[in-house]
């Protein structure tokens, strides 16, 4: 609900801090006192165009701050906040602020964070629903009539939505199968050649990496083999170092017996021969390990180049060739069995469509029955509101197939005929401002809808009526604010919040809270002020509304009777 409104330098309002309560709040005052300024200020903070004429004369800027609080976040507002990317903690108030400068500049804030004015505008429908002399929103908009009827009847559209999704899925699958078959048919010969080519190649995932590593190893071994061959010549032959060491060792062995001092040299030669022999054996093993068949290298390179050429041809990575082959096999299979597959999908799509039709027809019948009940409930509200010559009808019409969807096959629109024998037409086409507001009130009471805006505002709904009609309007406003249905019984929802700008004492007397708007002048300065009235002040204000400028004892007595009768 709207808990407070702070206005600074808006037209005739210098500074105003208003607190609001749940239930029905009425705003009264003499003509020209400035009631429209309050609505303009509220419209400004809800994203309306920032007119520089709103800035109070002599000031450079104006601002409006509206505070909303909720025991539980309304679903409509939660969805709007999510769409706008605004996050607030559970239980945290929602503060909207708008500032406009005399030079035309404008700023917007949500809970102190700068936002675009479009964000305020997107939140507005979930926060305030305004019905006035020139209203063209809310219940008047046919786009929301189907949802309102659904909520009124408590209908569950989930079965239709599920059937619609299944039908769309079946139709999409059929269309895709036909597309694939048509594309494949045109490329059958080329596909066949490509499949035969890839089947012959038989690519394997990961094969490219394995071949590349093996090729690299063999190329490295080829280079090392040449170096090892040169080393082999060093060790081999009669003139190699090992052969010469052996010859030297034999000679030294023959003379070492006569010269014991040469034993140490002989031992060193023996160790050198052992180490040299081990080195020769190690080189031999290394040479054997690096040995490869040149034919194997040729085959490896050929396989690697063939795989890469095929990948370039089909514009994929080498590892994707098996998947490409499978896709082309499926395409060929689609050509071969396309008739059977498409026929099966056509049967499935037909069955899904028939199921959707059945579910949608059931929902349509429920809508027609709910429309009859709603028409009867609204009709009961029209006569007391001095609309007894008017008729209301909820039109449930079959939409063209291209407009069917998860909500069924129906369009819903609220229509009225204001005179006997006159054709039914949309609300805005034939209802005057006062009639329109009363029609909307009748609808609101009949629907007793949940999940709407946080606060509903009726601007001079009682214009041009009085007596019993004004009393009926006040009664229905109070019931609507308290969450009651057309029968007067609660619909189970918590008390809401409704504000009514009124000239009618009968309506004013039904308010749970009463605000008086007054204009005063001090020299050349004119100011508009608003204050909440206590019990005694309410009697005086309602008496003024009854008698005019001079408040008579009779008017006070009548005001007391109106308040006592609430």
C-alpha positions, 0 to 999 in steps of 0.5 A: 500500500501507499504509506506516504507521499512527500511533495516539494515545490509542485505548483501551489504546494510548497512542502507537503508530507502525507501519510496514508492508511489501508482501506478507503481514504477520501480527499475532499475540498472546494473546487479549485483547491488543488486536488488535481495537483496531488494526482499530478504529483503522484503521476510524476513519481510514477513516470509521467512526463516531467512538465516544467510547469509543475515546478513552483514559481520562483523555485529551480526544482521540484520533487516527489517521493512515494513510499509503498510498504507490503506485508507480502510482496504482491505477485504483480509487483514482484514480476515488475521489479524482476523485469526492471532489474530492481531488487529489494529485501523482504519487508523493505519499503519501496521508495520511488523518487522523482526530481524535475528541474525548471530547465527541463532536467529530470532524475528518477530513483528507486530506493535511493538508486538512480534509474531511468524514468522508464523503470518508474513507468514499468512499476506504475501499473503494479502500484497505482491504478487510476480511474478518472474522467479520462481514464484509458487504462486498467479495466478498459484495456481489452488486453487484460480482460481474458486474464480478469475473467480467468481470475474471476472464475478461478480457472486453471489454464495449465492443461491448455498451456501444456497441450499447446506446448506439446502441439507446438513441439510436434508441429516444429518436429514435423516442419524440421523433418520436412525441411531436412528431407527436402534439403537432403533430397536435393543433395542425395548424390553428393551425400552418397559420394561424401558418405562413401568417401568418409566410410572408406577413410573411417576417421576415429576421434583422437586419431589426428593427435596420435598420428601427429605424435607418432610422425613427430617421433619418427621424424626425430628418430630419423635425425638421431639415427644419422648421428648414431651411425656416425658414432658407430663408425667411431667404435667399429673397425680395427682402427677404432678406439676400443680396438686400439685400447685392446691392443694396448692392453695386450702389449701392456699385459705381456710386459707388466709381469717384468715391471710390476709398476705397470699393473696400475696402468693395466688396471686402468686400461681394463676399466676403460675397456669395460666402460667403452664396451658398455657405451658401445652396447648402449649406443647399439640399444639406442640405435635399435630403439630409434630404428623405424620402417620408412614405409610406416612413416610414409603411411602415417603421413599419408593418413594424417594428410588424408584426414586433414584434407577431408576436414578442410573439405567438410569445413570441420575439425578432424575430430569432428569427421566421425560426427559429420559422417553420422550426420550425413548418414542420417540425412541419407536415411532421411531420404530413404525413410522420409515418407515413413518418418514424416507420416508418423510425425504428421500423425503425432502432430494431428493427435497433439492438435486434437488434444489441444482443441479438446482442452481449449474447447473445455476451457472455452465452455468454462469461460462462457459460463463464467462470463454469464456469472460475471454479466449477472454480477455486474448487472446487479451493480448497475442500477444502484449506480444510476446505470439501470438503462445500460447493459454489460456483456462479456464477449467470449469470441473464437480467435483466428487460428494464428492467434491461438496460444497457451491461453486457448482459442478465445478472445475476451472483451467487456462490452456495454450498451448504454441505451435500450436497443443500442449495440454493444461496444467497447467501454471507451467508445460509448461511455462518458467520463462519469459513466465510465468510472461508474462502470469500472466501479461496478466491474471492480466490485463484481470482480473483487479481483486479487493481484491488482495494483497496490492502490486504486484511485477513483477521481471524481467518480461521483461527478454529476450524481447525488443522493442514493446513487452517491450513497451506492457509490460510497458503499461500493468503494468501501466494500472494494477497499475492504476486499469484499465481493459484489455479494458483500462477502469477503473474498479472503484477501486482506484489506486493500487501499483505495483513494477517492477524490470526491465532491459527494458527502455520501462518499466522503462519509464512508472513508476510513480516513479523510483528507481535506485539500485547501488553498490559501493566499498570503499577499501574492503567494498562493499555497495548497495544503492537505491535512487529515481530519479528525472526527470533529473536523470531518463533521464540519467538512461534510457539513460544508459539502452538504450546505455550501459556504455557510454551514448550518446546524441542519447540515451538521446534524445531517453530517453526523447522521451520515457518519453514524450510518457508516 
